[in-house]
Structures are given as C-alpha cells and as structure tokens.
Amino acid sequence: MRVNTQPSRRAGLSKCIFCEPIQVTNVQTNENGDIIISITADDIYTKNSKQRYEIILTDEEVRILNAATR
C-alpha cells in the first residue's frame, strides 16, 4: 500500500509517507464490524519522526472498493 500526501489548498509536491505491503497484523475488525487498517508512517513535517494512522472502513465502504476492482 502506498500513502501519499500533498497540500490541499494550493499546488504542491506529493510526498510518499508509507510504501509497504499490508500485513495481517495491520488489519483488525472492531465491534461494529468495521475494518481498521493501522500503519506507522513518516510524519509529514518532521524528518525521522513517525505517526500512527488508522483507516476505518465500514461494510458499505468495503463494498464500494470491491465494486471498483471489477
């Protein structure tokens, strides 16, 4: 999975903050059945600093992603 970031209000360069295969240990399911992808990625401002990011997807959002791959 690759995660890029860039300014939203002005033109700017894109920066890759994460580029690794997703592992089973990165994925969990919460009590609502949502899928949580948790990664540790580079900080967007500070060199050599890391941040934890969580992407939480509902069943409907997972269905949308599956439909997009067909």
C-alpha positions as CSV (number, residue, x, y, z in Angstrom):
1,M,0.0,0.0,0.0
2,R,1.2,3.5,-0.8
3,V,0.1,6.6,1.1
4,N,0.9,10.0,-0.5
5,T,0.2,13.4,1.0
6,Q,0.2,16.9,-0.5
7,P,-1.2,20.3,0.3
8,S,-5.0,20.5,-0.2
9,R,-5.4,24.3,-0.7
10,R,-2.5,25.0,-3.0
11,A,-0.4,23.4,-5.6
12,G,2.5,21.4,-4.1
13,L,4.7,18.4,-4.3
14,S,3.4,15.0,-3.3
15,K,5.3,13.2,-0.6
16,C,5.1,9.4,0.0
17,I,4.8,8.7,3.7
18,F,4.2,5.0,3.5
19,C,5.1,2.3,0.9
20,E,4.9,-1.3,2.2
21,P,2.8,-4.3,1.7
22,I,-0.1,-4.6,4.1
23,Q,0.4,-7.4,6.6
24,V,-2.2,-9.3,8.6
25,T,-1.0,-7.5,11.7
26,N,-2.1,-4.2,10.1
27,V,-5.7,-5.2,9.9
28,Q,-8.3,-5.6,12.6
29,T,-12.1,-5.6,12.9
30,N,-13.9,-3.5,15.6
31,E,-17.1,-4.3,17.5
32,N,-19.2,-2.7,14.7
33,G,-17.6,-4.9,12.1
34,D,-15.6,-2.1,10.6
35,I,-12.2,-2.9,9.1
36,I,-9.3,-0.9,10.6
37,I,-6.1,-0.6,8.7
38,S,-3.4,0.7,11.1
39,I,0.0,1.8,9.8
40,T,3.1,3.6,11.1
41,A,4.2,6.2,8.5
42,D,6.5,9.1,8.2
43,D,5.5,12.4,9.7
44,I,4.6,14.9,7.1
45,Y,6.6,17.7,8.7
46,T,9.4,16.3,10.8
47,K,12.2,14.1,9.4
48,N,12.9,10.8,11.3
49,S,9.5,11.1,13.1
50,K,6.7,8.6,12.7
51,Q,2.9,8.8,13.2
52,R,0.3,6.1,13.5
53,Y,-2.5,6.3,11.0
54,E,-5.8,4.4,11.1
55,I,-8.1,4.0,8.2
56,I,-11.5,2.8,9.3
57,L,-13.8,1.3,6.6
58,T,-17.5,0.3,7.1
59,D,-19.0,-2.6,5.3
60,E,-20.5,-0.3,2.7
61,E,-17.1,1.3,2.0
62,V,-15.5,-2.1,1.6
63,R,-18.3,-3.0,-0.9
64,I,-17.5,0.2,-2.9
65,L,-13.9,-0.7,-3.0
66,N,-14.7,-4.3,-4.1
67,A,-17.0,-2.9,-6.8
68,A,-14.3,-0.6,-8.1
69,T,-12.0,-3.6,-8.7
70,R,-14.4,-5.3,-11.1
